[in-house]
Amino acid sequence: FGKMMRQPNHVRVLRRLYHQSLHLNNQFATVDPKTISQSNPHIVHNLISGEWKQSKKKIALPDPLTSELFISVQDTDKEEAAVFIESLNKCSKTGLHNPLKNNQRYVTLGAISAKAANMMAQPEISDFFTSLIQRVAPKSYAQAAAEVSVTQKFLENFGGDQVRFLARSFAVPGDHEGQMSTGHRWPYGPVVIISPFNFPLEIPLLQLMGALFMGNKVLLKVDSRVSVVMEQALRMLHVCGLPTQDVDSRVS
C-alpha cells in the first residue's frame, strides 16, 4: 500500500523546488538597481561554459538619466569569441535532450520553470526586475512591471509537465498496408538568440526558455545596453536549478 501511495518522482521534485524557492528571495542578485551609479558601478560578465568571465577590454555605458558612466560590459574581441564557438560545437545536432535522449530533462526544466515563476511572483523579486529594467530602458514603472508579469506568467504556464507535453509527438496512419508516419519535435542543437533593447527581459527570456525546453544549447546575445537585466535573470535561473553550462551569454 505504501508503494501505491508514493508520489511520482517528478511530483517530489516539483514540491522540493517549490518549498526551496520560498526561502531564496533575491540571493542571486549581484547588483542593486536602486543604488547603481558612477560611484557604485556594475560590471556585466560574459557567461561561458558555466563560468562568469571578463574580457581584456570593457565598454562603459552611460546612465540614461544622468549620463554618468554606471555600467561596464565586456568588449569581447575576435580571439576571445572563439571559446563561444567551441562551446556551441560541443553540442551535437541531437541537442542536450530529445524524445530519445536524456528525456528526464523535460521534467527538470518544468520544475525549474515553476520555481522561477514562484520567485518572480514574490514582490521583492518582481520589484527588483522592474526597477532594473527602468534603469536601462525608457519605461515607466507600470510598463516595466507589465514586462515582468508577462515573463512570470510564461514561466508559470510551463511549470510541471507542460514542457514534456510541449514536446508531444504524433503518428498518422499510412495510405497503404504496413505504412505509418511518426514525428518527433527535435532540437536544432547549438543555437544563437539575438534580442533587441526594447524588452530587456520578456523577449530574451521567453525565447531562451523555449529553446531550452526543446533541448537546444543556447548562445545568448542581448543588446549590451540592457544586458544587465538578462545577466541577473540567468543568475536567478541558476539558483532555480538550471545547469550553468546550458546557456552561454556574450555581452558584446
N, C-alpha and C positions, 0 to 999 in steps of 0.2 A: 504493500500500500504506500509505503514511504517513497518508493521509486516512482509510483504513478503520480504522486503529488509534487514531485520535484520539478522546479521551474526549468524551462529550456535554457540552454547556455546563453543565448542572445538576450533573453529577458534579464538574467542575472547581471550581464554586462551593462545593460541599459540602467538598471537600478543602481549599480555601483557608481557608474559615471554620473548619474543624476545627483546622488547624495554627495559625491565629492565636489560637484560644481557649486553646491550651496555654500561652500566654505572657501572658494578660491578668490572671490572678489576680483580685483584687477591686479593681482600679483604679477601678471605678465608684463605690465606696462613699464617701459624704460624712459618715458617722457611724461611731463605734466603739461597739458595744453594751456593751463591757466598761468603757468609761471615761465614757460619757454620764452626766451628773449635773447638779445645780443649778449647780455651779461650771464645768461644761463642757456647757452645754445645746446642743440641736439645734433648728433651725427647719425644719419641713416646708413645702415650697413647693407652690404650685399649678403645674400644667403646662398651658399654653395656647398653641396654635399653634406648638408646638415650643420654647417658651421657659419656663424655670422662673422664676416671678414671685411676688412677695409682695403681700398686700393692705395696706390702710391700718391695719387693726387685726388683732390676733392673740389667740389664746386659749392660756393656759398650762396644760399638763396636769401632774398630779401623778405622781410616781414611785409605782407600786403597792406598792413595798417600803418606802419611806421617807416618802412624802407630800410630798417636796420637789418643786418645780416644775422639770422637767428637759427638757420638750419644748414647743415653741410651734408651733401650727398657725394657718393663715390663717383669719381671720374675714371671709369674703367677703360683702359686702353685696349688695343687690339691683342697684345700679348696676354694681358690679364683675362681677356674674354675667352681665351682658348679653353680654360677649365670648365666653362659652362657648356661648351660643345662636347667636351669629354664626358661630362656628367650625363648629358642627354643620350649620348651614344651607348651608355651602359644599359639603357632600357631598350629591349627588343620591340619589334612590331606587335608582339603579343601583349605588351603592356605590363604593368605591375600586377594586374589581375584581370581575369576574364571568366566567362562561364565555366571554363575547363581548368583554370589555374588560380590558386590562391583565392578561391571564391569566398572564404571566410572574411575577406576584406570588405565585402559588401555590407556585412553586419557591423564590422568595426567602424566603417565610415558612417553608417547610420547612427551609431552610438555617439560618435564624435560630433555629428551634426546636431543631435539632440542636446548634447552637453553645451555646445557653443551657443545654441539658441537660448538655453536656460540662462547662460551667463549674460548674453546681450539683453535679456529681458529684465535683468536687475537694474534698477535706476542708476546706480553708481557706474556701471559699465556703459549703459546707454548714454549717460551724460558725458562720459569720457570720450566716446567716439564722436558724439555730436559736437562737442567743443573742439575736438581735434580737427574735424572736417572744417569747422568755421575758421580755424587758424590759417588754413591754406587755400580755401576755396571761397568765392564770393557768395555766401549763402547766409540767410537768416537762421536763427536757432530752429525755427519751425521747419524750414526746408531741410536742414541738416538732420534733424530728428526724424523726419519722414524717410530719409535715405536709410538711416539706421533701423527703423521699424520694418521697412521692406526687406532688408537683409536678414533681420532676426526672424521674420515670418517665413522666409525661404528656408532657412536652416531648420526651423521647426517643422515645416512641411515634409522635409526629407529625413526626419528622425526615425529611429526604429528600423522597420523592414522596408521602408519606402525606397531606399537605394537599391535593395535587392529586386523589388518589384519594377523599378525603372529599367532594369536590365532584362526584362521578360523576353523570352524567345518566342518563336512562333513555328507552326507546322501547317502546311497546306497539302491536302490530298492531290495526288498527281492526276494526269489526264490519261494514264494508261496503267495496266496491271503492274504492281510492284514498284511504282514510282511515287515519290513524295518529296516535297520541298520543305526544308527546315532552315531556319535562320537564327543567328545569334547576334546580339548587339555587342560589337567588338571594339576595343580601343584602337586608337591610331598608334599608340606607343609614346614616343617623345614628341611633345607639342610645345608651342610657344603661344602665350597670350600677351597681346599688347593692348593696353587700355588707356583711355583719354583722361583728361584732368577733371572734367565736369562732374563726374560721380566717383569720387576717390575710393569709396568703399563698395557701393552696390554693384557697379559693373564688374570690377575685377574679381570680387569675392564670389559672385554668382557664377561667373564664367569658370573661375578656378574650381569651385566645388563640383560643378557639372563635369568638368574634365577629370577630376579625381574620382568621382563616383563611378565613372566608366572604365577606370583602370589606367589612365594616362599618367605619364611622368611630365610635369609641367615646369617650364621656364617662364617666369612671370616678369613682364616689363611694364611697370606703371609709369605714367608721366612723373618725371623726377620732382616736379614742383609740389606734388601731392603724395609722394611715395611714402611719407612718414605714416600715413593712415594704414596702408596695407602692411607696412613693416610691423605695426602693432597688432594688426589683425592676424598675421601669421604667427606672431608670438602667442596670441590667445589660442589659436588652433593647436599649437604645440602643447600648451598646457592642457588642452582638452583631449590630447592623446594622438594627434596627427603625427606620424613618423616624420622626423625632421628632414629626411632625405627625399621625401615625396615631391617636394617643391623647391626649386631654386628661384632666387629673386635677384635680378640685376637692376640696379637703380638707374644707371646711365651708361 
